[in-house]
Amino acid sequence: MNPARVSRRNFLASAVATSGLAAASLPVDAGSPNEKLNIAVVGAGTGSVGGALNLPRISHENVVAICDIDEKYAGPNFEKYPAARRWRDFRRMLDRQKDIDAVVVSTPDHSHAAIAISAMRQGKHVYCEKPLARTIGEVRRMRTVARETRVATQMGNHGTYEPSFRRAVEIVRSGAIGRVTEVHTWSDRPSKYWKQSIPRPRPTPPVPAHLDWDLFLGPAPTRPYHPVYHPFTWRGWWDFGTGVLGDIICHTINLAYMSLELGYPTRVSTRSEGLMPETAPKWAVMTFEFPARGKQPPVKVTWYESGKQPPRELALGHPLPANGSLLIGDKGRLLQTDMYGAYYTLLPKAKFAGYQPPAPSLPRARIGHHQEWIDAAKTGSATMANFEYAGRLTESFLVGNVALRTGRTLDWDGQAMKARNCPDADRFIHAEYRKGWTLD
């Protein structure tokens, strides 16, 4: 795809709040859907989402650049894509490699905003892993820049593309389970994936030769290297990640959030065990209270992590999965039985035997979540998890981490990004970048 033409593209997109779709007209000077995008991937370690999931699903386009701070961790993918230019620093890549049309961001949470905003400012389409960023302030900035630059965007909650997910949204919106006032959502993580509720390690081993530790830190405060942070084990550290909530809730709550058109919560409370100054707790339970929306009643969402779950009787005898959600209406219930919302069952089963879903009202994606974004970059078509929708979703639940870290029940003003009753919350809403790093 001609990079000169791509850089001039002007996507006339606006977000539709009630559906999560970007209503976009064709871009100026759009190319043929058959032309290939030149894509750069930032974060390509073999065990990461970037290397294991994102790279294979965009490899039918032109992978022209791979950027990673760890030559060993990303080494197999550097070798697998020999035509791609190799980079350590995404800033140099964006400044010097002029043939890039689009960027996939698969780094730790604390670097998402800096990379995505730099790419969007250069007119490049961006696919960014969930959660969109580490802090609410960063997420809001990403939404603003996406709106200003009008590039194609997508967050990596990839269950959104599943036809069965979109059918479930249609079922809930049709009123099949009635007026929903209660949602429960949960995850078994961190389990074996990373550690939480631990202090900063005291040893300061040397930085491995294959790792650029300064670039791993990126905008985060300086600290000595230790293998407890990398690879992937960064997620439970507040300077780098967002704990279980940030990792999983964008998946498990997505179906309920979209189908109920929830918007921002107004009150958020938490309880937990083992919260540490620098790391997330052993477990947490969080409650988000959403106001009425038009004719729809208020909704209380309860989040459980680290293996905690809602009372089993709420599922009317159906076993609860390790990761899932339960929507409780006055006419029935919808149990999401996987992390992504692709599988679900209507309860009680006897009542919904022979149930026929309503006629489709949402578009169905072609092939997959990544392809939906690629198609949008080429033609200006819609993406379901664009940064406007995905940003509201992410902001709405990252408030849980703010409440957790302040130790307060927050009266939340989502539009203003303010806790009305807790000025101290501001330090957890906006990130402080170390010298030399900015969002613009």
C-alpha positions in Angstrom: 0.0 0.0 0.0 1.3 3.4 -1.0 2.5 5.1 2.3 2.1 8.6 0.8 -1.5 7.9 0.1 -2.1 6.3 3.4 -0.7 9.2 5.4 -3.2 11.5 3.7 -6.2 9.4 4.6 -8.9 11.3 6.3 -11.4 9.0 8.1 -14.7 10.7 8.6 -15.5 8.6 11.7 -17.7 9.3 14.7 -18.5 6.9 17.5 -22.1 5.7 18.1 -22.4 5.4 21.8 -25.3 2.9 21.9 -23.7 0.3 19.6 -20.0 0.7 19.9 -19.7 1.0 16.2 -17.7 3.7 14.4 -19.9 5.1 11.7 -17.3 5.9 9.0 -17.6 7.0 5.4 -14.9 6.0 3.0 -11.5 7.6 3.6 -10.2 10.2 1.2 -8.1 8.6 -1.5 -8.8 5.1 -0.2 -6.9 2.2 -1.7 -8.2 -1.1 -2.9 -9.2 -3.6 -0.2 -7.0 -6.0 -2.1 -3.9 -4.0 -1.5 -1.8 -5.0 1.6 -1.2 -2.9 4.6 2.4 -2.3 5.8 2.1 -3.2 9.5 4.6 -2.7 12.3 4.3 -4.8 15.5 5.6 -3.4 18.8 6.0 -6.1 21.4 6.6 -9.5 19.7 7.9 -11.9 22.4 7.2 -15.5 21.6 5.1 -16.0 24.8 3.3 -12.7 24.6 0.0 -11.8 23.0 1.9 -9.9 20.4 4.1 -12.8 19.3 1.7 -15.6 19.8 -1.6 -14.1 18.7 -1.3 -10.8 17.0 1.5 -11.4 14.6 0.0 -14.6 13.1 -3.3 -12.9 12.5 -1.9 -10.0 10.6 0.9 -11.9 8.8 -1.2 -12.1 5.6 -0.5 -8.4 5.2 3.0 -7.0 4.9 4.8 -7.2 8.3 7.4 -4.5 7.6 8.7 -3.9 11.1 9.0 -5.7 14.4 10.0 -3.7 17.5 10.9 -5.3 20.8 13.1 -4.4 23.8 14.3 -8.0 24.3 16.2 -9.6 21.4 16.0 -13.1 23.0 12.3 -13.0 23.9 11.4 -11.7 20.4 14.2 -13.6 18.6 12.1 -16.4 17.1 9.7 -13.9 15.5 12.6 -11.7 14.3 13.8 -14.8 12.5 10.4 -15.9 11.3 9.8 -12.5 9.6 13.2 -11.8 8.0 11.8 -9.1 5.7 10.7 -7.0 8.6 13.1 -4.3 9.8 14.2 -4.9 13.4 13.9 -2.1 16.0 14.2 -1.7 19.8 12.9 1.8 20.2 9.4 2.5 18.8 10.2 6.2 18.6 13.1 5.7 16.2 11.0 3.2 14.2 8.2 5.7 13.7 10.6 8.6 12.9 12.8 6.7 10.5 10.7 4.0 8.8 8.3 5.8 6.4 6.6 2.8 4.8 4.5 1.9 7.9 0.7 2.2 7.4 -0.5 0.7 10.7 0.8 -0.3 14.1 -0.1 -3.2 16.5 0.7 -2.4 20.1 1.3 -5.5 22.3 3.6 -4.1 25.0 3.0 -3.9 28.8 0.1 -1.6 29.8 2.3 1.4 30.8 3.6 1.9 27.3 0.4 1.5 25.3 -0.6 5.2 25.3 2.8 6.6 24.4 3.1 4.2 21.4 -0.5 4.4 20.2 -0.6 8.2 20.4 2.7 8.6 18.6 1.5 6.3 15.8 -1.9 8.0 15.5 -0.3 11.4 15.3 1.5 10.2 12.3 -1.7 9.0 10.6 -1.1 5.3 11.3 -4.0 3.0 12.1 -3.6 1.4 15.5 -4.6 -2.0 17.0 -3.9 -1.9 20.7 -4.1 -4.7 23.3 -6.4 -4.5 26.2 -6.7 -2.6 28.5 -6.1 0.4 26.3 -3.7 2.0 28.8 -2.6 1.8 32.5 -4.5 4.9 33.7 -7.9 6.5 33.0 -6.2 9.7 31.9 -4.1 7.9 29.3 -7.2 6.1 28.0 -9.1 9.4 27.6 -6.1 10.9 25.7 -6.1 8.0 23.4 -9.8 8.4 22.7 -9.3 12.1 22.0 -6.4 11.6 19.6 -8.2 8.8 17.8 -11.1 11.2 17.3 -8.8 13.9 16.0 -6.8 11.8 13.6 -9.6 9.7 12.4 -7.5 6.6 11.8 -8.9 3.1 12.2 -8.6 1.7 15.7 -9.4 -1.5 17.5 -8.7 -2.8 21.0 -7.7 -6.4 21.4 -10.8 -7.8 23.2 -11.1 -10.2 20.3 -14.2 -12.0 21.4 -16.1 -9.0 20.1 -15.9 -10.2 16.5 -17.5 -13.6 17.2 -20.9 -13.9 15.5 -22.2 -15.6 18.7 -21.0 -12.6 20.8 -23.0 -10.2 18.6 -26.0 -12.5 18.7 -25.9 -12.5 22.5 -25.9 -8.7 22.5 -29.0 -8.8 20.3 -30.7 -11.3 22.6 -30.2 -9.1 25.7 -31.3 -6.0 23.8 -34.4 -7.7 22.6 -35.6 -8.1 26.1 -35.4 -11.9 26.2 -34.2 -11.9 29.8 -36.1 -8.8 30.7 -34.8 -5.8 32.6 -31.3 -6.5 33.8 -30.3 -5.0 37.2 -27.5 -7.2 38.3 -24.3 -8.5 36.6 -21.6 -10.6 38.0 -18.2 -11.2 36.3 -15.1 -13.0 37.4 -11.7 -14.5 36.7 -9.4 -17.1 38.1 -6.3 -15.1 37.4 -3.5 -14.4 38.3 -3.3 -18.1 39.3 -0.1 -19.4 37.6 0.5 -16.4 35.3 2.1 -13.8 37.6 2.5 -12.9 41.3 0.7 -10.2 43.2 0.8 -9.0 46.8 4.6 -9.0 46.9 7.1 -6.3 47.9 9.8 -4.9 45.5 12.7 -7.4 45.4 15.9 -6.3 47.1 18.5 -8.0 44.9 19.6 -6.0 41.8 21.0 -8.5 39.3 22.7 -7.2 36.2 20.6 -6.5 33.2 20.8 -9.3 30.6 22.7 -8.3 27.4 19.6 -9.1 25.3 17.3 -6.7 27.2 17.1 -2.9 26.9 15.9 -2.2 30.5 15.6 1.5 30.0 13.2 1.0 27.1 11.2 -1.5 29.0 10.7 1.1 31.7 9.6 3.6 29.1 7.5 6.3 30.8 7.5 4.5 34.2 9.7 5.6 37.1 13.3 4.3 37.2 13.9 1.1 39.1 16.6 -1.6 39.1 16.1 -4.6 36.8 14.9 -7.9 38.3 13.4 -10.9 36.5 10.2 -10.6 38.6 9.1 -7.9 36.1 9.9 -9.4 32.7 8.7 -11.2 30.6 5.0 -11.0 31.2 5.2 -11.0 35.0 4.9 -7.2 35.0 1.1 -7.3 35.1 0.7 -7.2 38.9 3.0 -4.2 39.4 1.1 -0.9 39.5 3.9 1.0 37.6 3.6 -1.4 34.6 0.2 -3.1 34.7 -3.4 -3.0 35.9 -3.7 -6.4 37.8 -6.4 -9.0 37.0 -9.0 -6.3 36.6 -7.2 -4.7 33.6 -6.1 -7.9 32.1 -9.5 -9.7 32.0 -12.5 -7.5 32.7 -12.4 -6.0 29.2 -13.1 -9.5 28.0 -15.6 -10.8 30.6 -17.7 -7.6 31.0 -17.8 -6.7 27.3 -21.0 -8.5 26.4 -22.9 -7.0 29.3 -21.4 -3.5 28.9 -22.3 -3.4 25.2 -25.7 -4.9 25.4 -26.8 -2.8 28.4 -25.2 0.4 27.1 -23.8 1.1 30.5 -21.7 4.2 30.2 -19.9 5.4 33.3 -20.4 4.1 36.9 -21.4 6.6 39.5 -20.2 4.7 42.6 -17.4 2.2 43.0 -16.5 0.2 46.1 -13.9 -2.5 46.8 -12.7 -5.1 49.3 -9.5 -7.0 49.1 -6.7 -8.9 50.9 -3.0 -8.3 50.6 -2.9 -5.0 48.8 0.7 -3.7 48.6 2.0 -0.2 47.8 3.5 -1.5 44.5 1.5 -4.6 43.6 -2.1 -5.6 43.3 -3.7 -7.7 46.1 -4.1 -11.4 46.6 -7.8 -11.0 45.7 -10.3 -8.3 45.3 -14.1 -8.0 44.9 -15.3 -4.7 43.4 -18.8 -3.2 42.9 -19.7 -0.7 40.2 -23.1 1.0 40.3 -24.4 2.3 37.0 -27.3 4.7 36.8 -30.5 4.3 34.8 -30.3 4.9 31.1 -33.6 6.1 29.6 -36.1 3.3 30.2 -33.3 0.9 31.4 -33.0 0.5 35.2 -29.8 1.0 37.3 -27.3 -1.9 37.1 -25.0 -3.2 39.8 -21.9 -4.9 38.4 -19.8 -7.1 40.8 -16.3 -8.2 39.8 -14.5 -11.1 41.4 -10.9 -12.2 40.9 -8.3 -14.7 41.9 -10.8 -17.6 41.9 -13.5 -15.9 43.8 -17.0 -16.2 42.3 -20.6 -15.1 42.8 -22.9 -17.4 44.8 -23.4 -20.5 42.7 -27.2 -20.6 43.3 -27.4 -17.5 41.0 -26.6 -19.7 38.1 -29.7 -21.9 38.8 -27.8 -25.1 39.0 -25.5 -24.5 36.1 -21.7 -24.8 36.9 -19.7 -21.6 36.8 -16.7 -21.4 34.5 -13.3 -20.2 35.6 -13.9 -16.9 33.7 -17.3 -15.6 32.8 -20.2 -13.3 33.5 -23.8 -13.7 34.6 -26.6 -11.2 33.6 -29.6 -11.3 35.8 -32.9 -10.1 34.4 -36.5 -10.2 35.7 -37.4 -12.7 32.9 -34.3 -14.9 32.8 -30.5 -15.0 33.0 -27.6 -15.2 30.5 -24.6 -17.0 31.7 -21.4 -16.3 29.7 -19.4 -19.5 29.9 -16.1 -18.4 28.5 -13.8 -15.4 28.9 -14.7 -13.7 25.6 -18.4 -13.9 25.3 -18.5 -16.4 22.4 -20.3 -19.0 24.5 -23.3 -18.6 26.7 -26.5 -20.2 27.9 -29.9 -18.8 28.7 -31.4 -19.8 32.1 -33.5 -21.4 33.3 -32.9 -23.9 30.5 -36.5 -25.2 30.5 -37.9 -21.8 29.9 -35.7 -21.1 26.9 -36.0 -24.5 25.3 -36.6 -23.9 21.6 -35.9 -20.2 21.9 -35.2 -18.4 18.6 -32.9 -15.3 18.7 -34.1 -12.1 17.1 -33.1 -11.2 13.6 -29.6 -9.8 13.3 -29.2 -6.1 13.9 -25.5 -5.8 14.3 -23.0 -6.4 11.4 -21.0 -9.6 11.4 -17.2 -9.3 11.1 -15.3 -10.9 8.2 -13.0 -13.6 9.4 -11.9 -12.1 12.7 -11.1 -9.2 15.0 -7.8 -8.3 13.4 -9.3 -8.5 9.9 -12.1 -6.1 10.9 -9.5 -3.6 11.8 -7.5 -4.2 8.6 -10.7 -3.8 6.6 -11.4 -0.5 8.4 -7.9 0.8 7.6 -8.4 0.0 3.9 -12.0 1.0 3.3 -13.2 3.1 6.3 -15.7 0.4 7.4 -16.7 0.1 11.1 -14.8 -1.6 13.9 -16.8 -2.8 16.9 -14.1 -2.3 19.5 -12.8 1.1 18.3 -11.1 3.4 20.8 -14.2 5.4 21.5 -16.3 2.4 22.6 -13.3 0.5 24.1 -12.1 3.6 25.8 -15.4 4.1 27.7 -15.4 0.4 28.6 -11.8 0.6 29.9 -12.2 3.8 31.8 -15.4 2.6 33.5 -13.7 -0.3 35.1 -10.2 1.0 35.7 -12.0 3.1 38.3 -12.0 -0.1 40.4 -8.2 0.1 40.7 -8.5 3.7 41.7 -11.0 2.9 44.5 -8.8 -0.1 45.5 -5.7 2.0 45.9 -7.3 4.9 47.7 -9.2 2.6 50.1 -12.3 4.6 49.6 -15.8 4.1 48.1 -15.7 6.6 45.2 -18.5 8.9 44.0 -17.4 9.0 40.4 -17.9 11.6 37.7 -16.8 9.7 34.6 -17.0 12.6 32.1 -14.8 14.7 34.3 -12.6 11.8 35.4 -13.0 12.9 39.0 -13.8 11.2 42.4 -16.1 13.9 43.9 -15.4 12.7 47.4 -11.7 11.9 47.2 -9.2 14.4 45.7 -6.4 12.0 46.6 -7.7 9.8 43.7 -6.2 12.1 41.1 -2.7 10.6 41.5 -4.0 7.2 40.4 -6.1 8.7 37.5 -3.3 10.5 35.7 0.2 9.0 35.0 3.4 10.9 35.9 5.9 10.2 33.1 9.6 10.3 33.8 11.8 12.9 32.1 12.0 12.5 28.4 8.6 10.8 27.9 5.3 12.5 27.0 2.0 11.5 25.3 2.5 13.9 22.4 
